[in-house]
Amino acid sequence: MPPSIFLSVIIPAYNEENRLRKSLPPVREYLQRQDFAWEVIVVDDGSSDNTSKVLEEIFSGGEARVLRNPGNRGKGYSVRQGVFAARGEVLLFSDADFSTPIEEFGNLHSYLRDNFDIAIGSRALKESKLVVHQPWLRERVGRMFILFVRMIALKGFHDTQCGFKCFKRDAALKIFSKATVDGFSFDVELLFIAQRRGLRIKEVPVEWRDAKGSKVNVVKDSIRMLVDLCKIRVNFIRGVYD
């Protein structure tokens, strides 16, 4: 039987109590206006604050649930667990701050209706609308990272790291069943696997605004992400993604 839920919204979260208090009410209001069944899954990545309780406060019905990781495992691990638990026909994952507003879902989903398997939000296309930019250093590091992505792992994309991506269910399960990267470079691995499997991917310009309070450490996380890029290349050579 096909899933009874149309849309699953997956949100990885680590100590995101304050952000979720601001970002989830507009998400709830948007979803309640839709004429399809939906669910929200917050994956709590070992938070020490009240991240899990916020979801219960804002969503009073059974359409939202919390998954709890055994400790702080990483964003990639969290999204993967959310995907495996999701019941929707369409899966959307978003950063907890919803720097890309939930209203952009309709834009991405239109490409899934047009026979694409995956639609990814992009901050780097001509038509993208950056309302509030990242700090100068993070923007420069991000541009350098995409150059390394193209050299080591993946060509053809302007922005792999925007935290707003939409998948048909079957495509998501094919990709995430092979994924191994637990950290911030997991987006690159997903797209790499998708390309290897011949899935159709559309990069879509979206509205985006930087939100203060990022958990990213520019130096440490950049090094980890480069290591993960090399891991993706090694996994490919070893046939992990076959």
C-alpha positions as CSV (number, residue, x, y, z in Angstrom):
1,M,0.0,0.0,0.0
2,P,1.2,3.6,-0.7
3,P,2.1,5.7,2.3
4,S,-1.0,7.4,3.8
5,I,1.2,10.4,4.7
6,F,2.1,12.6,1.8
7,L,4.9,14.8,3.3
8,S,7.5,14.0,6.0
9,V,9.5,17.0,7.2
10,I,12.7,15.9,8.9
11,I,14.6,18.3,11.1
12,P,18.0,17.3,12.6
13,A,18.6,19.2,15.9
14,Y,21.4,19.6,18.4
15,N,20.6,22.0,21.2
16,E,18.2,23.9,19.0
17,E,15.5,24.7,21.7
18,N,15.6,28.5,21.0
19,R,15.7,28.2,17.2
20,L,12.9,25.7,17.1
21,R,10.6,27.9,19.3
22,K,10.9,30.5,16.5
23,S,11.0,28.3,13.4
24,L,8.4,25.7,14.1
25,P,5.2,27.8,14.5
26,P,5.4,29.1,10.9
27,V,6.0,25.5,9.8
28,R,3.0,24.3,11.7
29,E,0.8,27.0,10.3
30,Y,1.9,26.3,6.7
31,L,1.4,22.6,7.0
32,Q,-2.1,23.0,8.6
33,R,-3.2,25.0,5.6
34,Q,-2.3,22.2,3.2
35,D,-4.8,19.6,1.9
36,F,-2.5,16.6,2.3
37,A,-1.5,14.5,5.3
38,W,1.9,15.3,6.8
39,E,4.3,14.6,9.7
40,V,7.2,16.4,11.3
41,I,10.1,14.4,12.7
42,V,12.7,16.1,14.8
43,V,15.8,14.0,15.3
44,D,17.4,15.1,18.6
45,D,21.1,14.5,18.3
46,G,22.0,14.2,22.0
47,S,20.8,17.7,23.0
48,S,21.4,18.9,26.6
49,D,18.6,21.5,26.4
50,N,14.8,21.2,25.9
51,T,15.0,20.5,22.1
52,S,12.7,17.5,22.3
53,K,10.1,19.2,24.5
54,V,9.7,22.2,22.1
55,L,8.1,19.9,19.5
56,E,5.6,18.5,21.9
57,E,4.7,22.1,23.0
58,I,4.1,23.4,19.5
59,F,2.5,20.3,17.9
60,S,-0.2,19.0,20.2
61,G,-1.5,16.3,17.8
62,G,0.0,13.0,16.7
63,E,1.4,14.5,13.5
64,A,4.8,15.2,15.1
65,R,7.4,13.0,16.9
66,V,10.9,13.1,18.2
67,L,13.6,10.6,17.6
68,R,16.6,10.6,20.0
69,N,20.1,9.6,18.9
70,P,22.3,7.7,21.4
71,G,24.5,10.7,21.9
72,N,25.8,13.4,19.5
73,R,26.2,11.5,16.3
74,G,26.2,14.2,13.7
75,K,23.9,15.9,11.2
76,G,24.2,13.2,8.5
77,Y,23.4,10.4,11.0
78,S,20.4,12.4,12.2
79,V,18.9,12.9,8.8
80,R,19.5,9.3,7.9
81,Q,17.6,8.1,11.0
82,G,14.8,10.5,10.2
83,V,14.5,9.2,6.6
84,F,14.4,5.6,7.8
85,A,11.6,6.5,10.2
86,A,9.6,8.7,7.8
87,R,6.3,7.5,6.4
88,G,5.7,10.1,3.7
89,E,5.5,9.8,0.0
90,V,7.7,12.9,-0.2
91,L,10.6,13.6,2.2
92,L,11.9,17.1,3.0
93,F,14.7,17.7,5.3
94,S,15.5,21.2,6.6
95,D,17.9,22.8,9.1
96,A,16.3,23.6,12.4
97,D,16.4,27.4,11.8
98,F,14.5,27.1,8.5
99,S,16.9,29.6,6.8
100,T,15.0,28.6,3.7
101,P,11.3,29.2,4.6
102,I,8.9,26.2,4.5
103,E,6.9,27.9,1.7
104,E,9.7,27.0,-0.7
105,F,8.6,23.3,-0.4
106,G,6.0,24.0,-3.2
107,N,8.8,25.3,-5.4
108,L,10.9,22.2,-4.9
109,H,8.0,19.8,-5.1
110,S,7.0,21.1,-8.5
111,Y,10.1,19.5,-9.9
112,L,9.3,16.2,-8.4
113,R,6.0,16.3,-10.2
114,D,8.0,17.0,-13.3
115,N,9.7,13.7,-13.0
116,F,12.8,14.7,-11.0
117,D,13.7,12.4,-8.2
118,I,15.4,15.0,-6.0
119,A,15.1,18.8,-5.7
120,I,17.7,20.7,-3.7
121,G,17.5,24.3,-2.6
122,S,20.4,26.5,-3.8
123,R,21.8,29.8,-2.5
124,A,24.2,30.1,-5.4
125,L,22.1,30.5,-8.5
126,K,21.4,33.7,-10.3
127,E,17.7,33.6,-9.2
128,S,18.4,32.7,-5.6
129,K,17.3,35.4,-3.0
130,L,19.8,35.9,-0.2
131,V,17.9,38.1,2.3
132,V,20.6,38.0,5.0
133,H,24.1,36.8,4.0
134,Q,26.4,34.6,6.1
135,P,29.4,36.2,7.8
136,W,32.2,37.0,5.3
137,L,34.5,34.2,6.4
138,R,31.9,31.5,6.2
139,E,30.8,32.6,2.7
140,R,34.4,32.5,1.5
141,V,35.0,29.1,3.1
142,G,31.8,27.8,1.5
143,R,33.0,28.9,-1.9
144,M,36.3,27.2,-1.4
145,F,34.5,24.0,-0.2
146,I,32.5,23.7,-3.4
147,L,35.7,23.9,-5.4
148,F,37.1,21.0,-3.4
149,V,33.7,19.2,-3.9
150,R,34.1,19.5,-7.7
151,M,37.7,18.4,-7.6
152,I,37.3,15.4,-5.3
153,A,33.8,14.1,-5.5
154,L,31.1,15.8,-7.5
155,K,30.6,18.1,-10.4
156,G,27.6,19.9,-11.7
157,F,26.3,21.7,-8.6
158,H,26.6,25.3,-7.4
159,D,25.5,24.7,-3.8
160,T,25.6,21.3,-2.2
161,Q,25.2,22.5,1.4
162,C,21.9,24.4,1.5
163,G,19.9,22.6,4.3
164,F,16.7,22.3,2.3
165,K,16.3,19.2,0.1
166,C,13.3,17.2,-1.1
167,F,13.2,13.6,-2.2
168,K,10.7,11.1,-3.6
169,R,10.5,8.3,-1.1
170,D,11.9,5.6,-3.3
171,A,14.9,7.8,-4.3
172,A,15.6,8.7,-0.7
173,L,15.7,5.1,0.5
174,K,18.0,4.1,-2.3
175,I,20.4,6.8,-1.4
176,F,20.3,6.7,2.4
177,S,20.7,3.0,2.5
178,K,24.2,3.4,1.1
179,A,25.1,6.6,2.9
180,T,27.9,6.5,5.5
181,V,28.9,10.1,6.3
182,D,27.6,11.3,9.6
183,G,29.0,14.9,9.5
184,F,28.2,18.0,7.5
185,S,29.5,16.6,4.2
186,F,26.7,14.1,4.1
187,D,24.9,16.3,1.5
188,V,27.8,15.7,-0.9
189,E,27.6,12.0,-0.4
190,L,23.9,11.9,-1.0
191,L,24.2,13.7,-4.3
192,F,27.2,11.5,-5.3
193,I,25.2,8.4,-4.7
194,A,22.2,9.8,-6.5
195,Q,24.3,10.6,-9.6
196,R,25.9,7.1,-9.5
197,R,22.4,5.6,-9.5
198,G,21.2,7.7,-12.4
199,L,18.6,9.7,-10.4
200,R,17.4,13.0,-11.7
201,I,18.4,15.9,-9.6
202,K,17.3,19.6,-9.9
203,E,19.1,22.5,-8.2
204,V,16.4,25.1,-7.4
205,P,17.0,28.7,-6.4
206,V,15.4,29.5,-3.1
207,E,15.0,32.3,-0.6
208,W,17.5,32.1,2.2
209,R,18.5,34.1,5.2
210,D,21.4,33.5,7.7
211,A,20.3,32.8,11.2
212,K,22.6,33.6,14.1
213,G,23.8,30.9,16.4
214,S,25.3,28.4,13.9
215,K,26.9,25.3,15.5
216,V,29.5,25.2,12.7
217,N,33.1,25.8,13.7
218,V,34.6,27.2,10.6
219,V,38.1,25.8,11.1
220,K,37.4,22.4,12.8
221,D,34.4,21.5,10.7
222,S,36.0,22.6,7.4
223,I,38.8,20.1,8.1
224,R,36.4,17.4,9.0
225,M,34.4,18.1,5.8
226,L,37.5,17.8,3.6
227,V,38.3,14.5,5.3
228,D,34.8,13.3,4.6
229,L,35.2,14.3,0.9
230,C,38.2,12.0,0.7
231,K,36.2,9.3,2.5
232,I,33.5,9.6,-0.2
233,R,36.2,9.1,-2.9
234,V,37.7,6.1,-1.1
235,N,34.2,4.6,-0.6
236,F,33.6,5.0,-4.4
237,I,36.9,3.2,-5.2
238,R,36.0,0.4,-2.8
239,G,32.6,-0.1,-4.3
240,V,30.7,0.9,-1.2
241,Y,28.1,2.8,-3.3
242,D,27.5,0.0,-5.8
